[in-house]
Amino acid sequence: MNFFLIDESLSPLLAEKIRVLGYYAKAVRETNLKGTNDIEIVEWAIKNKAIIISGDLDFGELWST
């Protein structure tokens, strides 16, 4: 099953809406990652097999280097 991690650049209400649709989703603030850097969020997502949903274009730069 897909697990979505909603970055803090988006409303945490998005996680609630995704859950209503029957998917597993958490907002960053629900994981104690609020205020951490993008690398830590990516590492958490990899460890937990989560798909990151973000409005922050900096995440794309992490994969282009």
Phi, psi and omega in degrees: 000142179286141178237124183252134175249118182267116181294157183288356174284349178243161181294137175295344176296336177298320177299319178297317180297320179294321178297321178300327179283357176099008179258160177270124181212146175225144172276151180308320182293344176276356184244009184064023178259359183303130179086357179278168181278167184300323181299315180296323178294317178297316179299318178297317180297318178296313181300322183260008179054046181257150174263124181276131171248121186214152171261003183269111182290347179297334179300324178297328179291336178295332183263352184266359180262000000 
